[in-house]
Amino acid sequence: MRSPSKVYYGWANLAIAALAMVGTLPGRTQGLGLITEPLLKDLHLDRVTYATVNLWATLIGAAFCLPYGKLIDRFGSRIVMTFIALALGATVLTMRSMESLAAIFITITLTRGFGQSALSVASLALVGKWFAKRLNFAMGIYSLLVGVGFILAFPSVGAAVLKFGWRAAWSGVGVFLVLALAPLAWIFVRDVPGKEELETEPFFASDLTIWEALRTPAFWIFALSSSIFGLVYSGISLFNESILAERGFDATVYHTVLVVSTMLGLLANFGGGWLAAKWSIQRVAGIGMAVLAVSLFALPLVKTYAHVMMYGIAMGIAGGVLTVVFFSVWGQAFGRTHLGRIQGAAQMMTVFASAVGPLLLAETLRQTGSYDVVFNGLGVIVVFLGIASWYCPMP
């Protein structure tokens, strides 16, 4: 019997998992955005070409989710996470010397694949495999740590880009992945709970295979909900300043909204984890989707500064709650044995949707001269998926 005073080792794994998720920065749109302008200037690239490269790199990189999910289930998180950190770090270090369009395409594809896709799956699966009855609360803490990590990482890397140039800054990110994250994963990550931990953190009663999971309504309802959230978040994140400018607000207001929504998102991470520990995950998902739908329907009606702040508050709360739901639902619904594969399939759908989001918003603006149509259309879809989530039968 494990001593009551002994700290559960899953919390150490959770800390490494959160650090690993922050390590996906060079493979994320926001991370690449930190070097986009100096990279375009340095390599004499136009925006359309770069955007096309980025779109295809994201779509191809999404395919990394499935094989690495399978590898996690077969070989464990320790080996796979260490390898991914080394591979991502090596890719980022290689980017500092690239000069051709082909090199840009290859390296960005690999950063998307190893970062946004593979390392994200490894990070989430590590937490999911170590927590059962406290999974929702653990994911709330995990989401909070990840949020704080990104808040620290983005301005730090951004400042380094401005001071030292994008190549030197990107080299620093690569060194962190190779010399910090990879060794920490190898030394501290343990693949599955031992016998003593299992007495207090039992495995789920029935673990579904990937094919069994794909035959359940729960997988598709939550995977589609996660995907539509990713589509909305990526599109609005990239064009938020333009969206608010359309409503008559300047960049200062945009920056204020960004701070407000980010801080409330962190609080909502913890609150979402607490709610999910008390209520069913379906109800928490339904509430989060309802708040997201309200913010989408309300955005075209924004006219005053108070309206903008209310929009930022709603988006922050929705994002914080839904992040916890989509991080924790897979282990809760389908068990741990095949969690890597299942989470990989869901993550691949989300990455695809996230790649489409900015393109959908940009094309809507080009065709109609406004973003209003796409916000109302997405709001309807979110309402439908929110209702489906609320009534979703769990396996």
Residue pairs with C-beta under 8 A, 6 or more apart in sequence:
1 196
1 199
2 196
2 197
2 199
2 200
8 197
8 200
8 201
9 130
9 190
9 193
9 197
10 127
10 130
10 131
10 138
10 193
10 197
10 201
11 138
12 188
13 77
13 126
13 127
13 130
13 188
13 189
13 190
14 126
14 127
14 130
14 131
14 138
14 141
14 142
14 145
15 145
16 81
16 126
16 184
16 185
16 188
16 189
17 123
17 124
17 126
17 127
17 142
18 123
18 142
18 145
18 146
18 149
19 149
19 181
19 184
20 81
20 85
20 119
20 122
20 123
20 126
20 181
20 185
21 119
21 120
21 123
21 124
21 142
21 146
21 149
22 146
22 149
22 150
22 153
23 85
23 88
23 115
23 119
23 176
23 177
23 181
24 31
24 88
24 115
24 116
24 119
24 120
24 123
25 31
25 115
25 150
25 153
25 154
25 157
25 173
26 32
26 88
26 92
26 111
26 115
26 170
26 173
26 174
26 177
27 61
27 88
27 111
27 112
27 113
27 114
27 115
27 116
27 117
27 119
28 115
28 116
29 54
29 234
29 237
29 238
29 354
29 358
30 150
30 154
30 237
31 115
31 154
31 157
32 54
32 108
32 111
33 238
34 154
34 157
34 158
34 161
34 166
34 169
35 161
35 166
35 169
35 170
36 50
38 161
38 165
38 166
39 45
39 50
39 166
40 46
40 47
40 50
42 166
42 167
43 98
43 99
43 101
43 104
45 101
45 104
49 101
50 104
53 101
53 104
53 105
53 108
54 108
55 355
55 359
56 105
56 109
57 105
57 108
57 109
57 111
57 112
58 112
58 116
58 351
58 354
58 355
59 352
59 355
60 109
60 112
60 113
61 109
61 110
61 111
61 112
61 113
61 114
61 116
61 117
61 351
62 112
62 113
62 117
62 347
62 348
62 351
62 352
62 355
63 113
63 117
63 348
64 112
64 113
64 114
64 117
64 118
65 117
65 118
65 121
65 344
65 345
65 347
65 348
65 351
66 341
66 344
66 345
66 348
67 344
68 80
68 84
68 117
68 118
68 121
68 122
68 340
68 344
69 121
69 125
69 340
69 341
69 342
69 343
69 344
69 345
69 347
70 340
70 341
70 344
71 80
71 340
72 80
72 121
72 122
72 125
72 339
72 340
72 344
73 337
73 338
73 339
73 340
73 341
76 191
76 192
77 122
77 125
77 126
77 129
77 189
77 191
78 185
78 186
78 189
78 190
78 191
80 122
81 119
81 122
81 123
81 126
81 185
81 189
82 182
82 185
82 186
82 189
84 114
84 118
84 119
84 122
85 119
85 177
85 178
85 181
85 182
85 185
86 177
86 178
86 182
87 110
87 114
88 110
88 111
88 114
88 115
88 118
88 119
88 177
89 174
89 175
89 176
89 177
89 178
89 181
89 182
90 174
90 178
91 107
91 110
91 111
91 114
91 174
92 111
92 170
92 171
92 173
92 174
92 177
93 170
93 171
93 174
93 175
93 178
94 107
95 107
95 108
95 111
95 167
95 170
95 174
96 167
96 168
96 170
96 171
96 174
97 167
98 104
98 107
112 351
116 351
117 347
117 348
117 351
120 347
121 340
121 343
121 344
121 347
122 340
124 327
124 330
124 343
124 347
125 339
125 340
125 343
126 189
127 135
127 138
127 139
127 142
127 327
127 331
128 135
128 328
128 330
128 331
128 336
128 339
128 343
129 191
129 192
129 331
129 336
129 339
130 138
130 192
130 193
130 197
130 201
131 138
131 139
131 201
131 331
132 201
132 202
132 203
132 204
132 331
132 336
133 201
133 202
134 201
134 277
135 328
135 331
135 332
136 273
136 276
136 277
136 281
136 324
136 328
136 332
137 273
137 274
137 276
137 277
138 273
138 328
139 273
139 276
139 324
139 327
139 328
140 269
140 270
140 271
140 272
140 273
140 274
140 276
140 277
140 324
141 270
141 273
142 327
143 269
143 270
143 272
143 273
143 320
143 323
143 324
143 327
144 266
144 269
144 270
147 262
147 265
147 266
147 269
148 266
151 262
151 266
157 169
157 172
157 173
160 168
160 169
160 172
161 169
192 336
193 201
203 335
203 336
203 337
204 331
204 332
204 334
204 335
204 336
206 335
206 395
207 334
207 335
207 336
207 337
207 338
208 216
208 334
208 335
208 338
208 342
208 395
209 338
209 341
210 338
210 341
210 342
210 345
212 334
212 395
213 219
213 333
213 334
213 338
213 342
213 345
213 395
214 220
214 345
216 333
216 395
217 392
217 393
218 329
218 333
218 392
218 393
218 394
218 395
219 333
219 334
219 342
219 345
219 346
221 385
221 388
221 389
221 392
222 285
222 325
222 326
222 329
222 330
222 333
222 346
222 389
222 392
223 345
223 346
223 349
223 350
224 349
224 385
225 285
225 289
225 322
225 326
225 385
225 386
225 388
225 389
226 322
226 326
226 346
226 349
226 350
227 349
227 350
227 352
227 353
228 353
228 378
228 381
228 382
228 385
229 292
229 319
229 322
229 326
229 350
230 350
230 351
230 353
230 354
230 357
231 353
231 354
231 356
231 357
231 360
231 378
232 292
232 296
232 357
232 378
232 382
233 319
233 354
233 357
234 353
234 354
234 355
234 357
234 358
235 357
235 358
235 360
235 361
235 374
236 243
236 315
236 357
236 361
238 357
238 358
238 361
239 358
239 361
239 362
239 365
239 371
240 254
240 257
240 258
241 251
241 254
242 365
243 299
243 371
244 253
244 254
244 257
244 302
244 308
245 251
245 254
246 370
246 371
247 302
247 303
247 308
248 303
249 305
249 308
253 305
253 308
256 309
256 312
257 308
257 309
257 311
257 312
258 312
260 309
260 312
260 313
260 316
261 312
261 313
261 315
261 316
261 319
262 316
263 316
264 312
264 313
264 316
264 317
264 320
265 316
265 317
265 319
265 320
265 323
266 320
267 320
268 316
268 317
268 318
268 319
268 320
268 321
269 320
269 323
269 324
271 320
271 321
272 284
272 288
272 320
272 321
272 322
272 323
272 324
272 325
273 324
273 328
275 284
275 287
275 321
276 284
276 324
276 325
276 328
280 394
281 325
281 328
281 329
281 332
281 333
281 394
282 389
282 390
282 391
282 392
282 394
283 390
284 321
284 324
284 325
285 322
285 325
285 329
285 386
285 389
285 390
285 392
286 386
286 387
286 389
286 390
287 321
288 318
288 321
288 322
288 325
288 386
289 318
289 322
289 382
289 383
289 385
289 386
289 389
290 383
290 386
291 314
291 317
291 318
291 321
292 314
292 315
292 318
292 319
292 322
292 382
292 386
293 379
293 382
293 383
293 386
294 314
295 311
295 314
295 315
295 318
296 375
296 376
296 378
296 379
296 382
297 375
297 376
297 379
298 307
298 310
298 311
298 314
299 311
299 371
299 375
300 370
300 371
300 372
300 375
300 376
301 307
302 308
302 311
326 346
326 350
330 339
330 342
330 343
330 346
331 339
332 394
333 394
333 395
334 342
334 395
360 374
361 371
361 374
364 370
364 371
364 373
364 374
365 371
